[in-house]
């Protein structure tokens, strides 16, 4: 495993000497625009494991993506190698259908401290809830980014992330009531504490999420990638492309339903992913929103 190979994968060509916020942001944005958030291994007969070397080989050498435990673990390793002060945190994801946060800690985040200021770096959420810049860990402050306005709120040692989105323009009205569309303009994303975590804290969750019939990830095949002006998502057979700020305070959300034979071709063309095994797409209606 080496940094040069990782940076060749993400296309980052900037400074490796400075441990400042500008460099962190640049490295982070190259990652989220090159490495998809995806769970396709579950739906093509592969096992997702958390060994760093395995994650590195999958994302860097096989040019795949991964979910939070893979993407953020790799990002954390890169930043630590560069000299950043980093630690892992664990979050409980909000489920809009149950109107509650999960009871299992399934989301891994990276905390980075620069000159005494703490930031959250999360390259493993995908779709419209993927932050584009490290977020300052401060309560009650609106932090506008291209995807919308993010905000942390802290209550009794628990931190909450929420996001406010713009209005949405959907040219294909057949999808105007799609369960994939986020209906609320302000949405809770997850909650977390500042207790440091290790990858070991996520072993059970990694198995549970890829095997349980109750897991979102067994119900949907997901691949999403951030672009320079929005993001792409392939969920089951539904391909969407979102353009942020297409018009003033409005995002453009375009939907297409793919045929079976178009799925793998779309993965190659739109996400730069070539699978080694046959993908079986799935999209059982549920709680995944864009």
C-alpha positions in Angstrom: 0.0 0.0 0.0 1.4 3.4 -0.9 0.1 7.0 -1.2 1.3 7.5 -4.7 -0.9 4.7 -6.0 -3.9 6.0 -4.0 -3.4 9.5 -5.4 -3.1 8.1 -8.9 -6.5 6.5 -8.3 -8.1 9.8 -7.2 -6.3 12.1 -9.6 -5.0 14.3 -6.8 -1.8 16.2 -7.8 -1.6 18.8 -5.1 0.7 19.4 -2.1 1.5 16.5 0.3 3.6 18.7 2.6 0.9 21.0 4.1 -1.5 19.6 6.8 -3.9 22.5 6.4 -7.7 22.7 5.7 -7.2 23.7 2.0 -5.1 20.6 1.3 -7.5 18.4 3.3 -10.5 19.7 1.3 -8.7 19.1 -2.0 -7.7 15.5 -1.1 -11.3 14.9 0.1 -13.0 16.2 -3.0 -10.8 14.1 -5.3 -11.7 11.1 -3.3 -15.5 11.5 -3.4 -15.4 12.3 -7.2 -13.3 9.2 -8.0 -14.4 6.6 -5.5 -18.1 5.7 -5.5 -20.2 4.9 -2.4 -21.4 1.5 -3.3 -22.5 -1.9 -1.9 -22.4 -3.9 -5.2 -20.2 -6.6 -3.6 -23.3 -7.8 -1.6 -25.2 -8.3 -4.9 -22.5 -10.0 -6.9 -21.5 -12.7 -4.4 -18.5 -11.0 -2.8 -17.9 -10.5 0.9 -17.1 -7.1 2.3 -14.3 -7.2 4.9 -12.7 -4.5 6.9 -9.0 -5.4 6.7 -7.3 -2.2 5.5 -5.2 -4.1 2.9 -8.3 -5.7 1.4 -10.0 -2.3 1.3 -7.0 -0.7 -0.3 -6.8 -3.4 -3.0 -10.5 -3.2 -3.7 -10.7 0.6 -4.0 -7.2 1.5 -5.3 -6.1 -1.5 -7.4 -9.5 -2.9 -8.5 -10.9 0.6 -8.9 -14.1 -0.1 -7.0 -15.9 1.9 -4.4 -17.2 0.9 -1.0 -19.4 1.9 1.9 -18.5 4.1 4.9 -16.4 1.5 6.7 -14.2 1.1 3.6 -14.1 4.7 2.2 -13.6 6.4 5.5 -11.1 3.8 6.8 -9.0 4.4 3.6 -9.3 8.2 3.9 -8.3 8.0 7.6 -5.2 6.0 6.7 -4.2 8.4 3.9 -4.6 11.5 6.2 -2.7 9.8 9.0 0.2 8.9 6.6 0.3 12.6 5.6 0.6 13.7 9.2 -2.9 14.8 10.0 -4.3 14.2 13.5 -7.1 11.8 12.9 -9.5 9.5 14.8 -12.6 7.4 14.0 -16.1 8.1 15.3 -19.3 6.1 15.1 -22.7 7.4 14.1 -26.3 6.2 14.2 -28.0 6.9 10.9 -31.5 8.5 10.8 -34.3 6.4 9.2 -37.0 8.8 7.8 -39.6 6.0 7.5 -39.3 5.2 11.2 -38.6 8.9 12.1 -35.9 7.8 14.4 -32.1 7.2 14.5 -30.9 3.6 14.2 -30.2 1.7 17.4 -27.1 0.2 15.9 -23.9 2.2 15.3 -23.4 1.5 11.6 -21.7 4.6 10.2 -17.9 5.3 10.5 -16.6 8.9 10.4 -13.2 10.5 10.5 -12.5 13.4 12.9 -9.5 15.6 11.9 -7.9 18.2 14.1 -6.0 21.1 12.4 -4.4 23.8 14.6 -6.7 22.9 17.5 -9.9 23.0 15.4 -11.9 19.8 14.9 -13.5 18.9 11.6 -15.6 15.9 10.4 -14.5 14.3 7.2 -17.1 11.8 5.8 -16.5 10.3 2.4 -18.9 7.5 2.9 -22.5 8.6 2.8 -23.2 9.2 -0.9 -26.2 10.7 -2.7 -27.3 14.2 -1.7 -26.2 13.8 1.9 -22.5 13.5 0.9 -20.7 16.5 2.3 -18.3 18.1 -0.2 -16.0 19.8 2.3 -14.8 18.9 5.8 -17.3 20.3 8.3 -16.2 22.3 11.3 -17.3 20.6 14.5 -19.3 23.5 15.9 -22.9 23.5 17.1 -25.7 25.5 15.6 -23.7 27.0 12.7 -25.0 26.8 9.1 -22.3 25.4 6.8 -23.4 26.0 3.2 -21.9 23.7 0.6 -22.8 22.9 -3.0 -25.1 20.0 -2.0 -27.0 22.3 0.4 -26.7 23.7 3.9 -25.3 21.3 6.6 -25.5 21.9 10.3 -24.3 20.2 13.5 -26.2 20.6 16.7 -24.9 19.3 20.0 -27.1 18.3 23.0 -25.7 16.8 26.1 -22.6 15.4 24.4 -24.5 14.0 21.4 -24.0 15.6 18.0 -26.6 15.7 15.3 -26.1 16.3 11.6 -28.9 17.7 9.4 -29.1 19.0 5.9 -31.4 21.5 4.2 -31.8 21.0 0.4 -33.1 23.2 -2.4 -36.3 22.7 -4.3 -36.2 19.9 -6.9 -37.1 20.1 -10.6 -38.0 16.6 -12.0 -38.5 16.7 -15.8 -39.8 13.1 -15.9 -43.0 13.4 -13.9 -43.4 9.7 -13.8 -40.8 9.8 -11.0 -42.3 12.8 -9.1 -43.6 10.5 -6.3 -40.7 8.0 -6.4 -39.7 6.6 -3.0 -36.1 7.4 -3.9 -36.9 11.2 -3.7 -36.4 13.0 -0.5 -39.7 14.7 0.4 -38.6 17.0 3.3 -36.5 20.1 2.7 -34.7 19.7 6.0 -33.6 16.2 6.9 -31.8 14.6 9.9 -28.8 12.6 8.6 -27.1 10.9 11.7 -26.1 11.4 15.3 -22.8 10.6 16.9 -20.6 11.1 20.0 -16.9 12.1 20.2 -15.9 8.8 21.8 -13.0 7.5 19.6 -13.7 4.3 17.8 -11.7 1.6 16.1 -12.4 -0.5 13.1 -13.0 -3.4 15.5 -16.1 -1.6 16.8 -17.7 -2.2 13.4 -17.0 -5.9 12.8 -20.5 -7.0 13.8 -22.2 -4.2 11.9 -20.2 -5.1 8.7 -21.5 -8.6 8.8 -25.1 -7.6 9.8 -25.5 -5.0 7.1 -24.5 -7.4 4.3 -26.5 -10.4 5.6 -29.6 -9.3 7.5 -32.9 -9.1 5.5 -33.7 -6.0 7.6 -30.6 -4.2 6.2 -31.1 -1.4 3.7 -28.0 -2.8 1.9 -29.5 -6.2 1.2 -32.7 -4.6 -0.1 -31.0 -2.3 -2.6 -28.0 -2.4 -4.9 -26.5 1.1 -4.7 -23.8 2.9 -6.5 -23.4 6.7 -6.2 -20.6 9.1 -7.2 -20.2 12.8 -6.7 -19.5 14.9 -9.8 -18.2 18.5 -10.2 -21.8 19.9 -10.2 -23.9 17.2 -8.5 -24.0 13.4 -8.2 -25.0 10.2 -10.0 -26.8 7.3 -8.5 -27.8 3.8 -9.7 -30.2 2.1 -7.3 -31.5 -1.2 -8.6 -32.4 -0.3 -12.2 -33.0 3.4 -11.6 -30.3 5.7 -12.8 -30.5 9.3 -11.6 -28.3 12.4 -12.3 -28.7 15.4 -10.0 -27.3 18.8 -10.9 -27.0 21.2 -8.0 -28.3 24.8 -8.4 -29.5 24.1 -11.9 -31.6 27.3 -11.4 -31.7 29.6 -8.5 -32.5 27.6 -5.3 -33.4 24.5 -7.5 -31.7 21.2 -8.2 -32.3 19.3 -11.4 -33.1 15.6 -10.8 -33.2 13.3 -13.9 -34.4 9.7 -13.7 -34.0 6.9 -16.2 -35.1 3.2 -15.8 -32.5 0.9 -17.2 -32.9 -2.5 -18.9 -30.9 -5.4 -17.4 -28.3 -5.3 -20.2 -27.8 -1.5 -19.6 -26.9 -1.8 -15.9 -23.3 -3.0 -16.2 -22.7 -0.7 -19.2 -23.9 2.3 -17.1 -21.6 1.2 -14.2 -18.6 1.4 -16.6 -19.6 4.6 -18.3 -20.9 6.7 -15.4 -19.1 5.3 -12.4 -15.9 3.8 -14.0 -16.6 0.5 -12.3 -16.1 -2.9 -13.9 -17.3 -5.8 -11.8 -15.6 -9.2 -11.8 -18.8 -11.1 -11.0 -22.4 -10.9 -12.3 -24.5 -8.2 -10.5 -28.0 -9.0 -9.6 -29.7 -5.6 -9.2 -32.4 -5.2 -6.5 -34.5 -2.3 -5.3 -37.1 -3.2 -2.7 -39.0 -0.1 -1.7 -37.7 1.4 1.5 -35.7 4.2 3.0 -33.0 5.2 0.6 -33.5 8.7 -0.6 -31.6 11.0 -2.9 
